[in-house]
């Protein structure tokens, strides 16, 4: 179905608007992730204090995460 030049321009502006919004939302998401307090997040998720996060991690943390989830599964 043919579109009028006005409709095409409106569609182009709509796409541009959402592209810019997506870039801004991604910037906000990255900023929020970087500003998170890891100690507080762990405390909120697991209701415990993190014993040792002073050393740089030697892995991606996936193994540790799975161990935490296994402990949670075993709790009544």
C-alpha positions in Angstrom: 0.0 0.0 0.0 1.6 3.3 -1.1 2.3 5.8 1.6 2.1 9.6 1.3 5.3 11.6 1.8 3.9 12.9 5.1 3.3 9.4 6.3 6.8 8.3 5.3 8.3 11.4 7.1 6.2 10.6 10.2 7.4 7.0 10.2 11.1 8.1 9.8 10.8 10.5 12.7 9.1 7.8 14.8 12.0 5.4 14.1 14.6 8.1 14.8 12.9 9.0 18.1 12.9 5.4 19.3 16.6 4.9 18.2 17.6 7.9 20.2 15.5 6.7 23.2 17.1 3.3 23.0 20.5 4.8 23.1 19.6 6.9 26.1 18.0 4.0 27.9 21.1 1.9 27.4 23.3 4.7 28.8 21.0 4.9 31.9 21.1 1.1 32.3 24.9 1.0 32.2 25.1 3.9 34.6 22.7 2.1 37.1 24.6 -1.2 36.8 28.0 0.6 37.5 26.6 2.5 40.5 25.3 -0.6 42.3 26.7 -1.5 45.7 27.6 -5.1 45.3 27.8 -5.7 49.1 24.3 -4.3 49.6 22.9 -6.3 46.7 24.3 -9.6 48.1 22.9 -8.7 51.5 19.5 -8.1 50.0 19.4 -11.2 47.9 20.9 -13.7 50.4 20.1 -11.9 53.7 23.8 -12.3 54.7 26.9 -10.2 54.8 29.6 -10.9 52.2 32.5 -12.4 54.0 35.3 -11.7 51.4 35.0 -9.5 48.3 38.2 -7.6 49.0 40.2 -9.8 46.6 39.8 -9.6 42.9 37.7 -12.5 41.6 39.6 -15.2 39.8 36.5 -16.4 37.8 33.4 -14.8 36.3 31.6 -15.7 39.6 29.2 -18.1 37.9 30.4 -21.1 40.0 30.0 -19.1 43.2 26.6 -17.9 42.1 25.5 -21.5 41.5 26.8 -22.6 44.9 24.7 -19.8 46.5 21.6 -21.0 44.6 22.3 -24.6 45.7 22.4 -23.5 49.3 19.2 -21.6 49.0 17.5 -24.6 47.5 18.5 -26.7 50.5 17.0 -24.2 53.0 13.5 -25.1 54.3 
